[in-house]
Amino acid sequence: MVVALFALLLAAADPSSWPADPTRPVVISETDWLRRPTPAQLADAWPAAARAAGTTGKVLMNCLLAYDGGLKDCQVISETPPGMGFGAAALSLAGAYQLTPVVDGQSATDGRIVISVRFQPPG
């Protein structure tokens, strides 16, 4: 009886045996892209003053995955260089992204993903 109770306590202490916590956010680390912005969409979104000055930029944005694989509720995490409009430009491209809404056979809806958007000349 004591051995069985000890084995049960060991199993309960192993976090991998615990049920998934539905309140814990899903973090999407591997992506299967169905659609991303085209070079033309990136060029159109590039802030005009930055493009005219030859300024390149990089934005990290954090988004939730919608049920259809699109992105929603995106927020800019970082924008380099700041103040040139790259953050707003990246947010305007969020609708051009779509990925498979299933990760490891599980729905990833409302999972979080960080996306890097680079604004630079082609090539």
N, C-alpha and C positions, 0 to 999 in steps of 0.2 A: 504494500500500500504506500509506504514512504517513497519507494523507488518510482512508482507511477506518478505520485504527486510532484516529486522532484523533476521528472521528465516533462510534466505538464507546465511547471513553472519555467523551465528552460525554454520550452517552445514559446511561451507567452513573452519571454524576455527578448526573443529574436524579432527585431522590427520587420524583417522580410516576411514574417508570418502574419503580420497585422493586416487588417483590411485597409484598402486605400482610404485616405481622408478626403471626403468630397469637398471640404472647405479649403484644402491646400491647392494652390494654383498649379496648373500644368505648365511646365516650361518646355517649349519645343526646341530641341537642340539639333535635330536633323530635319532637313526640309526636302520635299519632293515638289519642286516648283512646277506648276501647270502654266503659269504666265508671269512674266516680269516686264518692267518697262522696256520699251524698245529704245535704241539709240536716238531715234527721232523724238520720242517722248521726253527723254532725258535732256536733249538739246532744247526743246521747247520750254521745259520747266526751269532751265538754268537761268538764274536772275540776270536780266539784261545788262545791268551795270557791271556785274562781276564778269560776265562773258566778254564784254567790251574791253575790260581792263586785263583780260587774260587770267583772272583769278579762278583757281580751282577750289573745290570745296568737298567736304565730307560731313555727312550727317549720320548719327545713330538715332534710330527711332524705335520705340517700344510699342508694340501693337497687340491687340487681342485677335485671335483667329475666329472669324465668323463661321456659322454652320456650313456655308458653301465653299469655304477655303479662302475667302477674301479677308481683308484686314479691316479692323474697326477700332475706334477709340485710340488712334495712334497719338503718341506724344514724343516730342523731340527730347532725347537724352543729352546729346551734345551736337554742337555745330561748329565746324572749323572752316574758315575763320568766322568768328561771331560778327553779327551785325550786317552781314552781306545778303541776307535773305535766303540762304541755303536751307534753313530749317523749314520755312514755309514752302519752299519749292519741293522738298522731299515729302512733306505732308500732302501736297497736291498730287503726288504720284501714288499714294497708298492704294487707290482704286485700280491701278494697273497690275497689282500683285495678286496672285492666287496660288495657293498650294494645296496639296492633298490634305483634307481635314481629318485624316486618320493617321495615327502614329502607333506603330506596334499593335495594330488591330483594334485600337481604342480610339474613340472620338476625341479629338483634340480641340473641339469647340471651346472657346473662351480660354484656350491656352495662350500663353504669352510668348512672343518672339521678338528678338531684337534684330533689326535690319540695318545694314550699312548701305548708304546711298552715296556714290561718288559722282561728282560733277567734274569732268575733265575732258579734254579733247579726245576724239576717237583715235584709236591706234596704240 
